[in-house]
């Protein structure tokens, strides 16, 4: 299965997905192309280093339909079957949504629907979680729908907010946000590829139903993995986790406990 990744910034989730492929964790999945929309985006360097084809498509000074048409043409040229947004900062338009309905996924650094409002992304999400004093946050992989950050949920991973972060927030907001952000990011890098593999293995099904007559339909994702699949995935992903532990072991924000 060919996947195309859309990214706008540093590309840490892009790098994690590529690492899963290179390590043989992702089975029958090929990261075929990266599309990025800022010429100086660090993600482009990761693609170059990893030998992933990439395409710069500038969104500035052009209509969204024209911008998205060029993206679609690029994805089609690489026979992309699943589109993965990884730090993409553009709102998806109707043409793109219709083309890739239930074939486009995104990741959000919170447990949706909590902290999924427009404008809550990156560090702002973690700042809001600390501001509200919630005890648990995490990350969510979901199918893109017509509403921002409100598509049907595929997978979630909870991350406990620690007292240290809560106490630090009143003294040094930036440091507290950075600490929480890094701990959630560790789980993002693991969760996204699992969702991709579930899709590749045809284990995801979107159901639509209405709770009352005349109401907009609700959409729910059923995950049809079993204990054998989960065990095999955990064994394969151990390769990535070992590499991840090595790369994070010198971090002051992420402890050994967070990585195990």
N, C-alpha and C positions, 0 to 999 in steps of 0.2 A: 504494500500500500504506500503510495506516494503522499507525503504531507508537505504543505507549504506553510512557512511561518512568517507572520507579519510582526515586525518589531520596530520600535521608535528610539530606544535608548541604549542602556548598557548591555542588555541581552543576556542576563544571567539565566533566565529560564530557557532561552534559546540554547545556550551553552550546555545546560543540563540535559535537554532533550537530545542534542547531538551526542553527548557523552553516553547516554543510555544506548543510542544506536551503535556507536563505535565499540562499546564494551560487550555488545551482543545481548544486552538486556531486552531491548525491543526486538521482537521477532517479526520478520516479514514487514518491516517498516523502514522506509527510506526518507530521510530529510532531503527533499529534492531541490528546494529553493527557499531562499530568504528574500523577503521584500521589506525594504526599509525606506522611510520617508524624510530622513535628514541626512545630508551628505556626510556630516561628521559624526554620525551615530557610532558609538563604540562597538555595537553589535556587528557592524560590517567587518571590523577587524577580526572578530571571532570567526565569522564565516570564511574569511580569506585564510586564516590559519588552519581551519579544519577542512578546507577544500570543499566547502558547500557553495554551489552557485548562488549568486546574489544579484539583486536588481534594485537600484535606487530609483524610486518614483516620487517626485516632488509633489506635495499637495498644495503648495503655495500658489496663489494667483491663478487658480483654475477652478472650474466648477467641480463639485463633488462627483457628479455622474461621470465626467470625463476622467477624473482621477481614479475612480473605482473601476471604470471600464478598462483602463490600462492594467490595473492590478489583476482583474479577471483574465484578461488576455495572457498575462504572464503566467498565471497559475495554470491556465489551460494548456499552455505550451509545454509545461512540465507534467501534464496529466495528473494534477493534484486531485486527490480524492477527499482529503480532510485538511481544513485550514485551521491553524492554531495561532491565536493571537497571544503574543508574549510581550507585554509592555507596549501595546499599540495605542497611540493617543488620539486616534480619529474615531468618531462615531460612525458605525456601520450604516450605510444607506439602504433603501428598499431594494434596489437592483441587486446589490451584493447579497442581501439577506435572502431574496427569492432564489438566487442561483445556488446558494450553499445552505439552504435551510436544513438543519439537523446534520450538517456536514462542516460546521464551523464551531470551534470551542474557544473558551477564554478561561483565564484564571484570575481570581480576585483575592487579595490578601485579608480576607475576613470571612466569617461564617454567614454567607448570604441567607436571608435577606438583610441581616444586620449590617450596617455601615456600607450600604450599596447605593447610597444617594449620589446623584450627579456631582462630580467634583471631588468625591472621596476616593482618591487613588494614592498609590505609593505611600509615602510617609504620612499623608493626611489621614489615612485610614487608621493607622496605629495611634496617631495622636488623638483621634476621636475616641478610640477604644479606651485609652488611658484617661481621657477627659471624663468619660462617662463612668469610669470605675468598674467596667465589666470584669468578671473573673476569668472568662475564657474567650479567646478569639481563635483564629486559625486561618484556613484558606479553603477556597471553593473552586472546583472546576465545573463549568456549566456550558450547555449549548447556548449559542447566541440567539436571542429572540429580538422582537421588535422594540422592547423596552430595555434601556440601559441597565446592565447588571441584574436583569430579572429573568433570564432564561432558565429553562429547567435544569436542575442541579444533577450532576453526574456523581461527583465524589466530594467529600469534605474531610478535613483533618483538623481536629481541635488542638489548640495550643494554650496551655494555662498561663495566665498573666501572673507573674510572681510579685511578692510583696516588695522585693528589691526594686523592681521597675516602677511600681506604684509610688513608693516613697521617693525615689529619685526624680519622678516626674515633677514634683512640686519644687524641686531645687534646680534641676537641669533637664528641661523638656527635651532638648535635642538628643542628649545622651540616652535618655530613657526610651525615646522613640527608636533610636538606632539599635538599641539592645533588643527591643521587642521585634523590630523589623527583621533583624538577622535570624532570630529564632524561628519566626514564621517562614522566612525564605528557605531555610533548611528543609522544611516540610513541603513547600511549594515545589522544590526541585525533585522531590520524590513522587508527589501526587500526580503531577501533570502527565508524566510518562505512563503511569499506570492507567490513567483515563484513555490515553492514546491507544494503548495495547488492548484495552477492553473494546474500544471501537473497532480496531483492526480485526479482532477475533469475533466481531459481530455479536457481542454480548450486551449491547445497549439497545433499549427500545423506548421510544417516546410515545406516551399515551396522552390523549386529550379527553377531558371530560368536563361537564358543567355541573356545578353544585346546585344551581337553580335555573329554572327556565328563563331564557333571555340574557343570562349572565355570560360574560366572556369566558371561554373555555380555559381551564387550568391544565397545565402540562407537567407530567411527571416522568422521570426517567427510571425505568426498571433495569437493574444490573443483574445479569443472569450468570455471573461467575459462581463456581462451586468451590468446595474446600480444596479439591485437587488443583484447580487453576490458581487459587490464592497461594497455596503452598509453593507451586512451581514459580509463580511470579516473585514471591519473597526470596526464594533461593537465587533466582537470576539477578534480582535487583541488589543482592548483597554485594555484587561486584562494584556497582555504582556507589553504594553506601560506604564501602571501604575507601574508595577514592575520595569521596566527599569528606569523610572524617580526616583524611590526610590533609586536604586543602583548607579545612576549617580549624585544625587543631591549635593554631597559633592565635585564633580570634579571642579577643577579650570579652566579646558579647555572647559567644556560644560556648557552653560548657560541654564536657564529655558526656554528661547526662543527657543533654539535648540531642546529641549525635547518635546515641545508642538506640 
